[in-house]
Amino acid sequence: MSFRGGVNASSGMGVADHSKSTFLELKRKKIYRYVIFKIDEKKKEVVVEKTGGPAESYDDFAAALPENDCRYAVYDFDFVTSENCQKSKIFFIAWAPSISRIRAKMLYATSKDRFRRELDGIHYEIQATDPTEMDLDVLRDRAH
């Protein structure tokens, strides 16, 4: 059995077209507040697991992340600046809870940069191993 085009640790996972188009819809059309991505190990690519509509809150988003498994997520953070301007920044969140499997952590870590490069228009990246590291205040501090 040949592994032509097999995935090695340096190249990471492929990215499903659907993942890219869903990100673009969040970025350009604002139809999602967040998108959660997972690695499909059988397909060897990053796929969309869940999306949240514009009315969903940050708490809804945080609750949608699994407590014991890794994910990538993109969150469209709206805020008002001190000059009273409405702004929006897109955060890329690499979620790797400390209790997740070592293999999952390694898989997500080695695939992250390649996946992130596919998503054009991300302003900030946050690595979180527990919910306090991606608290809304953390985003607020980064965005201002």
Buried (B, 14 or more C-beta within 10 A) or exposed (E): EEEEEEBEEEEBBBBBEEBBEBBEBBBEEEEBBBBBBBBBEEEBBBBBBBBBEEEBEBEEBBEBBEEEBBBBBBBBBEBEEEEEEEEEBBBBBBBBBEEBEEEBBEBBBBBBEBBBEEBEEBEBEBEBBEEEEBBBEBBEEBBE
